[in-house]
């Protein structure tokens, strides 16, 4: 039998524990070219909120009764696919479940970094690392000496963005939501400055931290935080839109300043970025990030929950700000 987390009820805004249910189903026999993966770690992403939404998203919504979509890492325990023999360590779209019957197109990659913790395949060496490195370098196009501002700067994506920017010779400013995360940005991830967005004087504090303006803004939040950053853009600035975590629901989006005048007067560029569009660059990106991890140039933190029972409330916990670093769920 296989235990799975399924969507039990549609969510309005941020999905809560009651929107999910843990069930048991028999594992079906494998068909030609299918593999059975025993999941070891499951990923928890802020983007999961959007995957559950019918509106304004980039992927098909998850339907009631479906296994919750998730990237996972695990080992092939049965195979009818020559490409992935038994024993192969793989990461892919295996869902919130203990066992996954998967096809070759569900596999993202074979894990070769066996000297590093397996869970890193879901964080710094996974989708978060791809979004951070590729979003910053391709869409942000930083130049040594640039000031790079990152929102949710201590999160799974933001913490990598800040460190990569520093490795590329940039000055980094992080925006986060607690004093503990301010300390993490400064002491663990090496930001030059870090600001708590709940501070009543965020705008002047940001201006003080960016005296020459903001050259690159890596936006994981949208909302009031991004409004404050846009007011400090330098001429020719680049805005990378990677997430909209501060907006609870796009059914009734909050009102705020328009972006057009800021983009016009600063001759700035604003671009949405999805790592899914750049799968051809995953292998080289993982190689670069893994080397930096081994060399001690790239710090990482994980928030590890244990057992399938932790899944239903895991997304809501992200939006409550509980995690410090990448949130994963350990099954084995």
HUPE-V939395 format. One record per residue. N is the residue number from 1. RES is the residue in three letters. PHI is phi in whole degrees, -180 to 180 (none if undefined). PSI is psi in whole degrees, -180 to 180 (NA if undefined). D_FIRST is the distance of its C-alpha to the first C-alpha in whole Angstrom. Layout:
BEGIN
[[N;RES;PHI;PSI;D_FIRST] [N;RES;PHI;PSI;D_FIRST]]
END
This chain:
BEGIN
[[1;UNK;none;150;0] [2;UNK;-120;131;4] [3;UNK;-94;135;7] [4;UNK;-135;152;10] [5;UNK;-103;118;13] [6;UNK;-113;158;15] [7;UNK;-76;119;19] [8;UNK;-99;-27;20] [9;UNK;-153;143;23] [10;UNK;-61;145;26] [11;UNK;-104;148;28] [12;UNK;-110;108;32] [13;UNK;80;-133;32] [14;UNK;-75;124;30] [15;UNK;-67;138;27] [16;UNK;-109;173;26] [17;UNK;-58;-36;23] [18;UNK;-71;-10;23] [19;UNK;-80;-7;23] [20;UNK;-122;162;19] [21;UNK;-145;142;16] [22;UNK;-98;126;13] [23;UNK;-129;170;10] [24;UNK;-119;137;6] [25;UNK;-138;151;6] [26;UNK;-70;144;4] [27;UNK;-79;123;6] [28;UNK;-73;159;9] [29;UNK;-65;147;12] [30;UNK;-75;139;14] [31;UNK;-92;173;18] [32;UNK;-57;134;21] [33;UNK;74;9;21] [34;UNK;-97;157;18] [35;UNK;-131;157;16] [36;UNK;-111;122;13] [37;UNK;-111;127;14] [38;UNK;-89;108;12] [39;UNK;-71;136;14] [40;UNK;-104;-41;17] [41;UNK;-135;141;19] [42;UNK;-113;145;19] [43;UNK;-93;150;22] [44;UNK;-124;123;24] [45;UNK;-125;142;27] [46;UNK;-57;-31;29] [47;UNK;-64;-17;29] [48;UNK;-60;-30;26] [49;UNK;-59;-42;28] [50;UNK;-71;-33;30] [51;UNK;-66;-21;27] [52;UNK;-92;1;26] [53;UNK;-101;147;30] [54;UNK;-84;-14;31] [55;UNK;-116;136;35] [56;UNK;58;38;36] [57;UNK;-118;172;33] [58;UNK;-107;4;33] [59;UNK;-142;162;29] [60;UNK;-64;138;28] [61;UNK;-68;152;26] [62;UNK;-80;132;23] [63;UNK;-97;157;22] [64;UNK;-58;132;21] [65;UNK;96;-15;17] [66;UNK;-77;149;17] [67;UNK;-65;137;15] [68;UNK;-61;125;18] [69;UNK;-64;135;19] [70;UNK;-165;150;20] [71;UNK;-82;141;21] [72;UNK;-141;166;19] [73;UNK;-128;136;20] [74;UNK;-166;-172;17] [75;UNK;-117;140;17] [76;UNK;-72;123;17] [77;UNK;-109;-15;15] [78;UNK;-152;146;15] [79;UNK;-151;138;18] [80;UNK;-122;31;20] [81;UNK;-133;116;22] [82;UNK;-61;-28;25] [83;UNK;-67;-28;26] [84;UNK;-131;83;23] [85;UNK;-71;165;22] [86;UNK;-56;136;20] [87;UNK;99;-13;20] [88;UNK;-69;134;22] [89;UNK;-91;123;22] [90;UNK;-135;155;22] [91;UNK;-123;143;22] [92;UNK;-178;-169;21] [93;UNK;-87;77;20] [94;UNK;-104;-11;16] [95;UNK;80;170;16] [96;UNK;-80;85;15] [97;UNK;-160;164;11] [98;UNK;-79;-37;9] [99;UNK;-128;140;9] [100;UNK;-130;125;11] [101;UNK;-86;117;12] [102;UNK;-129;158;16] [103;UNK;-106;164;20] [104;UNK;-54;-37;23] [105;UNK;-71;-13;24] [106;UNK;-81;-19;21] [107;UNK;-82;129;22] [108;UNK;-83;-48;25] [109;UNK;-168;160;26] [110;UNK;-82;133;26] [111;UNK;-83;121;26] [112;UNK;-108;-14;30] [113;UNK;-87;63;31] [114;UNK;-73;-10;29] [115;UNK;-82;-9;32] [116;UNK;-111;158;31] [117;UNK;-56;136;28] [118;UNK;-58;-36;25] [119;UNK;-64;-21;25] [120;UNK;-64;-19;28] [121;UNK;-66;-14;26] [122;UNK;-103;-8;25] [123;UNK;-121;-105;29] [124;UNK;-63;-28;32] [125;UNK;-106;16;31] [126;UNK;-121;-149;29] [127;UNK;-59;-37;29] [128;UNK;-64;-44;31] [129;UNK;-65;-38;34] [130;UNK;-64;-46;34] [131;UNK;-62;-42;35] [132;UNK;-67;-55;37] [133;UNK;-68;-49;39] [134;UNK;-72;-39;39] [135;UNK;-62;-44;40] [136;UNK;-68;-49;43] [137;UNK;-77;-37;44] [138;UNK;-84;-48;44] [139;UNK;-90;-37;45] [140;UNK;-80;-30;47] [141;UNK;45;57;49] [142;UNK;-69;149;50] [143;UNK;-117;141;53] [144;UNK;-50;131;54] [145;UNK;99;-14;56] [146;UNK;-65;153;54] [147;UNK;-96;122;53] [148;UNK;-113;122;49] [149;UNK;-107;136;48] [150;UNK;-129;128;44] [151;UNK;-93;159;42] [152;UNK;44;54;39] [153;UNK;-71;-15;41] [154;UNK;-104;5;38] [155;UNK;-80;-178;35] [156;UNK;-63;-36;33] [157;UNK;-90;-50;35] [158;UNK;-59;-39;38] [159;UNK;-64;-33;38] [160;UNK;-75;-41;38] [161;UNK;-55;-50;41] [162;UNK;-60;-42;43] [163;UNK;-71;-41;43] [164;UNK;-63;-41;43] [165;UNK;-60;-42;46] [166;UNK;-66;-41;48] [167;UNK;-63;-25;47] [168;UNK;-91;7;49] [169;UNK;90;19;52] [170;UNK;-97;161;51] [171;UNK;-91;136;52] [172;UNK;-122;138;49] [173;UNK;-130;124;49] [174;UNK;-105;145;46] [175;UNK;-121;123;45] [176;UNK;-143;-178;42] [177;UNK;-114;15;42] [178;UNK;-161;160;43] [179;UNK;-66;-36;45] [180;UNK;-62;-39;42] [181;UNK;-76;-28;41] [182;UNK;-60;-46;45] [183;UNK;-64;-39;45] [184;UNK;-63;-42;42] [185;UNK;-60;-43;43] [186;UNK;-78;-44;47] [187;UNK;-91;-31;46] [188;UNK;-101;-45;42] [189;UNK;-100;-4;42] [190;UNK;75;24;46] [191;UNK;-63;148;47] [192;UNK;-74;-29;51] [193;UNK;-152;152;51] [194;UNK;-145;137;48] [195;UNK;-127;139;48] [196;UNK;-85;120;47] [197;UNK;-68;-14;46] [198;UNK;-82;-5;47] [199;UNK;-66;132;51] [200;UNK;-64;-19;53] [201;UNK;-109;41;55] [202;UNK;-59;-46;52] [203;UNK;-59;-53;55] [204;UNK;-66;-33;58] [205;UNK;-65;-39;55] [206;UNK;-67;-41;54] [207;UNK;-62;-38;57] [208;UNK;-67;-38;58] [209;UNK;-76;-19;55] [210;UNK;-127;66;56] [211;UNK;-62;-25;60] [212;UNK;-99;10;60] [213;UNK;89;173;57] [214;UNK;-101;119;54] [215;UNK;-86;-39;53] [216;UNK;-134;128;49] [217;UNK;-117;117;47] [218;UNK;-96;105;43] [219;UNK;-99;113;42] [220;UNK;-107;3;39] [221;UNK;-124;-38;40] [222;UNK;63;-165;42] [223;UNK;71;-155;44] [224;UNK;-63;-34;47] [225;UNK;-61;-47;46] [226;UNK;-68;-33;47] [227;UNK;-60;-42;50] [228;UNK;-66;-39;52] [229;UNK;-69;-42;51] [230;UNK;-60;-29;52] [231;UNK;-67;-15;56] [232;UNK;-109;14;56] [233;UNK;-63;142;55] [234;UNK;-88;165;57] [235;UNK;-59;131;59] [236;UNK;77;19;57] [237;UNK;-65;156;54] [238;UNK;-122;129;50] [239;UNK;-111;125;47] [240;UNK;-106;114;44] [241;UNK;-94;107;41] [242;UNK;-110;-19;38] [243;UNK;-165;167;37] [244;UNK;-134;47;38] [245;UNK;-63;-23;36] [246;UNK;-81;-9;39] [247;UNK;-100;111;39] [248;UNK;-67;-35;36] [249;UNK;-153;138;36] [250;UNK;-93;5;38] [251;UNK;-63;-41;39] [252;UNK;-133;75;42] [253;UNK;-62;145;43] [254;UNK;-67;150;45] [255;UNK;-85;158;49] [256;UNK;-176;-175;50] [257;UNK;-61;148;53] [258;UNK;-78;152;53] [259;UNK;-91;-17;52] [260;UNK;-60;-42;55] [261;UNK;-67;-41;58] [262;UNK;-61;-44;56] [263;UNK;-66;-38;55] [264;UNK;-68;-54;58] [265;UNK;-67;-30;61] [266;UNK;-98;4;59] [267;UNK;49;47;58] [268;UNK;-96;162;54] [269;UNK;-120;135;51] [270;UNK;-124;121;48] [271;UNK;-136;130;45] [272;UNK;-75;146;41] [273;UNK;-138;130;39] [274;UNK;-125;127;35] [275;UNK;-64;-25;34] [276;UNK;-58;-25;32] [277;UNK;-78;-4;35] [278;UNK;-131;41;36] [279;UNK;-62;-28;33] [280;UNK;-64;-15;36] [281;UNK;-103;1;37] [282;UNK;-61;-48;34] [283;UNK;-60;-48;34] [284;UNK;-68;-34;38] [285;UNK;-69;-44;37] [286;UNK;-60;-42;34] [287;UNK;-60;-45;37] [288;UNK;-64;-49;39] [289;UNK;-66;-40;37] [290;UNK;-63;-39;36] [291;UNK;-63;-43;39] [292;UNK;-65;-37;40] [293;UNK;-64;-48;38] [294;UNK;-62;-36;39] [295;UNK;-82;-1;42] [296;UNK;76;17;42] [297;UNK;-91;-13;43] [298;UNK;-129;109;40] [299;UNK;-85;153;38] [300;UNK;-148;150;35] [301;UNK;-132;150;33] [302;UNK;-129;146;30] [303;UNK;-111;102;28] [304;UNK;-101;118;25] [305;UNK;-99;155;23] [306;UNK;-120;127;20] [307;UNK;91;153;16] [308;UNK;-61;-26;14] [309;UNK;-64;-19;16] [310;UNK;-80;-13;19] [311;UNK;-64;-50;18] [312;UNK;-55;-35;20] [313;UNK;-98;4;23] [314;UNK;-69;-37;24] [315;UNK;-71;-45;26] [316;UNK;-59;-37;28] [317;UNK;-63;-34;29] [318;UNK;-60;-45;30] [319;UNK;-77;-14;32] [320;UNK;-83;-5;33] [321;UNK;79;24;34] [322;UNK;-73;-32;32] [323;UNK;-83;148;31] [324;UNK;-120;94;34] [325;UNK;103;-167;33] [326;UNK;-69;128;29] [327;UNK;-92;124;26] [328;UNK;-132;161;23] [329;UNK;-119;121;20] [330;UNK;-92;126;19] [331;UNK;-104;-33;15] [332;UNK;-137;NA;16]]
END
